[in-house]
């Protein structure tokens, strides 16, 4: 057995580090020592605030979650570490997994994905977010030369914009209410606008602001028969929409996208999607999404600040001490 420490949400708005026992890896399993984990400013902060509706408790469980909503619960899914024991071909490899914030853990060898040598370990915490963005692009079906707007320059929206910025002939605009996100858009190679100044007559709008006003504005930006792909997850918030205006007359479409499901016609497995996300992270532009870092011991104090916006960030990286 090994001693490890893990971050738990003890009750809405509060968390603590707990000591846990980690067993020796069994056949087919690996022992991973965490190097970095990432805090998702969207879903994870909603979990921290206790804002997962009860009817979504089952569907919102993370792959390696312990405990139950609203708490105590161990939650998270952006973890990069090094394999210390287990399958010989994986020992010493840097790997990504969907494990919460914990210093050491044991999982099946098939549950980790090897990080390419040319992807920095710290950047690799974005794998789960880029995986979501890949799924969104698959669901959106962009066409060559499309006029595309991404509303919401958070982790997911910025990742989608980074992928689409290289799409042949596409005109891509990243929209956010925070003018400081213009710097992020420039680093990603896209145009930037505030919501009130955003370009209209767009073929495709991908919404990722997690704000009902952003979804309403996304519909306003479309051309006739255009499509909004909705990536935001609102937790327990109501989302009012004025569908009595142009929604019907202009034959607009709202299509949902969620990382938990891959369109069958894609013919890809979840493991293949993760490998693709890591290949995309070879691109140095994704460094623009890493906007802060803290030590693991600081997590109980850092999470409330991330959740209430007191600590602005896209992806906040948690660094783990050597030897944990």
FIVO-543718 format. One record per residue (C-alpha): x, y, z; residue number from 1. Coordinates in steps of 0.2 Angstrom, whole numbers, plus 5000, padded with zeros to 4 digits. Example, Ala and Ser with C-alpha at 12.3 -4.5 7.8 and 13.67 -1.06 7.14 Angstrom:
REM residues 2
  east  north    up  seq
  5062   4978  5039    1
  5068   4995  5036    2
//
This chain:
REM residues 324
  east  north    up  seq
  5000   5000  5000    1
  5005   5018  4996    2
  5000   5034  5005    3
  4993   5047  4994    4
  4984   5064  4996    5
  4968   5069  4986    6
  4957   5084  4985    7
  4939   5082  4990    8
  4924   5094  4989    9
  4918   5092  5007   10
  4902   5102  5005   11
  4897   5116  4992   12
  4910   5129  4991   13
  4923   5120  5003   14
  4936   5107  5000   15
  4951   5099  5009   16
  4966   5087  5006   17
  4963   5069  5012   18
  4975   5055  5015   19
  4971   5039  5006   20
  4979   5022  5004   21
  4983   5016  4986   22
  4986   4998  4983   23
  5000   4990  4974   24
  4995   4988  4955   25
  4988   4971  4950   26
  4989   4963  4934   27
  4986   4975  4919   28
  4986   4990  4931   29
  4998   5004  4933   30
  5004   5015  4948   31
  5005   5033  4942   32
  5013   5048  4951   33
  5004   5064  4947   34
  5015   5078  4939   35
  5001   5091  4935   36
  4982   5091  4935   37
  4971   5105  4928   38
  4955   5113  4935   39
  4941   5115  4923   40
  4933   5132  4925   41
  4917   5125  4918   42
  4910   5109  4925   43
  4922   5107  4939   44
  4918   5124  4947   45
  4899   5120  4946   46
  4903   5104  4955   47
  4913   5113  4968   48
  4898   5125  4971   49
  4886   5111  4973   50
  4876   5116  4957   51
  4874   5099  4949   52
  4855   5095  4948   53
  4850   5079  4957   54
  4842   5072  4941   55
  4860   5074  4933   56
  4870   5066  4947   57
  4872   5049  4937   58
  4876   5057  4920   59
  4888   5069  4927   60
  4899   5056  4937   61
  4917   5058  4932   62
  4926   5041  4927   63
  4936   5039  4943   64
  4925   5049  4955   65
  4923   5044  4973   66
  4909   5050  4984   67
  4892   5057  4978   68
  4886   5074  4973   69
  4884   5087  4981   70
  4898   5080  4993   71
  4909   5074  5000   72
  4915   5070  4982   73
  4932   5068  4974   74
  4930   5075  4957   75
  4941   5080  4942   76
  4947   5073  4925   77
  4963   5082  4919   78
  4978   5072  4926   79
  4996   5070  4919   80
  5008   5059  4928   81
  5022   5046  4926   82
  5020   5028  4927   83
  5030   5021  4942   84
  5025   5002  4942   85
  5015   4990  4932   86
  5015   4986  4913   87
  5034   4986  4908   88
  5030   4995  4892   89
  5023   5010  4902   90
  5035   5012  4916   91
  5043   5029  4915   92
  5031   5035  4902   93
  5022   5051  4905   94
  5003   5048  4903   95
  4986   5057  4903   96
  4971   5050  4912   97
  4954   5056  4918   98
  4958   5055  4936   99
  4954   5068  4949  100
  4967   5078  4959  101
  4977   5065  4968  102
  4996   5063  4971  103
  4997   5044  4967  104
  4984   5032  4960  105
  4981   5015  4952  106
  4971   5012  4936  107
  4970   4999  4922  108
  4984   5002  4909  109
  4971   5004  4896  110
  4964   5019  4905  111
  4980   5030  4903  112
  4986   5038  4886  113
  5004   5040  4883  114
  5009   5058  4881  115
  5020   5061  4865  116
  5038   5067  4869  117
  5035   5083  4860  118
  5020   5088  4871  119
  5025   5096  4887  120
  5018   5087  4902  121
  5010   5103  4909  122
  5001   5107  4892  123
  4995   5089  4892  124
  4982   5093  4906  125
  4972   5101  4892  126
  4969   5084  4884  127
  4952   5082  4891  128
  4947   5099  4885  129
  4954   5097  4868  130
  4945   5081  4867  131
  4929   5090  4870  132
  4933   5103  4857  133
  4937   5089  4844  134
  4920   5081  4848  135
  4912   5098  4845  136
  4920   5101  4828  137
  4914   5083  4823  138
  4896   5088  4829  139
  4897   5105  4820  140
  4901   5098  4802  141
  4911   5114  4797  142
  4912   5116  4778  143
  4927   5123  4768  144
  4925   5142  4768  145
  4912   5143  4782  146
  4910   5159  4792  147
  4911   5152  4809  148
  4910   5161  4826  149
  4914   5154  4843  150
  4905   5163  4857  151
  4914   5161  4874  152
  4933   5161  4875  153
  4935   5150  4890  154
  4945   5133  4890  155
  4933   5124  4878  156
  4928   5139  4867  157
  4947   5143  4865  158
  4951   5125  4861  159
  4938   5125  4847  160
  4944   5141  4840  161
  4962   5134  4839  162
  4956   5119  4830  163
  4945   5129  4818  164
  4958   5142  4815  165
  4967   5130  4803  166
  4951   5125  4794  167
  4953   5128  4775  168
  4946   5144  4769  169
  4936   5147  4786  170
  4933   5164  4793  171
  4934   5161  4812  172
  4929   5174  4825  173
  4931   5172  4844  174
  4918   5182  4854  175
  4919   5186  4872  176
  4913   5199  4884  177
  4930   5201  4892  178
  4941   5212  4881  179
  4957   5204  4888  180
  4953   5188  4878  181
  4958   5197  4863  182
  4976   5192  4867  183
  4971   5174  4868  184
  4962   5175  4851  185
  4978   5183  4843  186
  4989   5169  4850  187
  4977   5156  4842  188
  4976   5165  4825  189
  4958   5170  4825  190
  4949   5187  4824  191
  4941   5194  4840  192
  4925   5204  4844  193
  4915   5209  4859  194
  4897   5202  4858  195
  4889   5218  4853  196
  4902   5220  4839  197
  4902   5202  4832  198
  4900   5198  4814  199
  4883   5193  4808  200
  4877   5181  4794  201
  4887   5167  4800  202
  4885   5149  4794  203
  4890   5141  4810  204
  4891   5147  4828  205
  4898   5137  4842  206
  4892   5142  4859  207
  4903   5139  4874  208
  4900   5154  4886  209
  4889   5145  4899  210
  4879   5160  4899  211
  4861   5161  4893  212
  4864   5178  4885  213
  4878   5171  4875  214
  4866   5158  4868  215
  4853   5171  4863  216
  4867   5181  4855  217
  4873   5166  4846  218
  4856   5164  4837  219
  4856   5182  4832  220
  4873   5180  4823  221
  4867   5166  4811  222
  4862   5168  4793  223
  4845   5160  4788  224
  4846   5141  4791  225
  4862   5143  4801  226
  4866   5132  4816  227
  4871   5135  4834  228
  4881   5120  4842  229
  4878   5121  4860  230
  4893   5116  4871  231
  4888   5125  4887  232
  4883   5115  4902  233
  4872   5126  4914  234
  4870   5115  4929  235
  4855   5121  4939  236
  4852   5137  4929  237
  4837   5141  4919  238
  4840   5146  4901  239
  4827   5157  4894  240
  4827   5160  4875  241
  4816   5171  4864  242
  4811   5158  4851  243
  4796   5169  4845  244
  4806   5180  4834  245
  4818   5174  4820  246
  4820   5157  4826  247
  4806   5149  4815  248
  4806   5162  4801  249
  4824   5160  4798  250
  4824   5141  4801  251
  4838   5141  4813  252
  4845   5126  4822  253
  4852   5123  4839  254
  4862   5106  4840  255
  4869   5100  4857  256
  4886   5093  4858  257
  4892   5083  4873  258
  4909   5074  4876  259
  4901   5059  4883  260
  4895   5053  4866  261
  4903   5051  4848  262
  4893   5052  4833  263
  4892   5034  4826  264
  4896   5039  4809  265
  4913   5045  4815  266
  4919   5027  4817  267
  4931   5032  4831  268
  4933   5026  4849  269
  4935   5036  4864  270
  4954   5030  4865  271
  4957   5036  4847  272
  4949   5053  4851  273
  4961   5055  4866  274
  4976   5051  4855  275
  4970   5064  4842  276
  4968   5077  4856  277
  4986   5074  4861  278
  4992   5075  4843  279
  4984   5092  4842  280
  4992   5098  4858  281
  5009   5098  4849  282
  5004   5115  4843  283
  5012   5128  4854  284
  4997   5140  4852  285
  4988   5130  4866  286
  5000   5137  4878  287
  4989   5153  4878  288
  4976   5142  4887  289
  4987   5139  4902  290
  4985   5155  4912  291
  4989   5151  4930  292
  4997   5138  4941  293
  4997   5134  4960  294
  5004   5120  4971  295
  4994   5105  4976  296
  4994   5110  4994  297
  4986   5126  4989  298
  4970   5118  4981  299
  4958   5120  4996  300
  4961   5139  4995  301
  4963   5141  4976  302
  4946   5132  4971  303
  4935   5145  4979  304
  4944   5159  4970  305
  4942   5150  4954  306
  4924   5146  4957  307
  4919   5164  4961  308
  4930   5172  4948  309
  4942   5180  4960  310
  4956   5171  4952  311
  4954   5174  4933  312
  4960   5159  4923  313
  4957   5148  4908  314
  4966   5132  4913  315
  4973   5133  4930  316
  4987   5120  4932  317
  4991   5112  4948  318
  5009   5107  4951  319
  5013   5092  4962  320
  5029   5091  4973  321
  5042   5078  4969  322
  5039   5063  4979  323
  5021   5070  4983  324
//
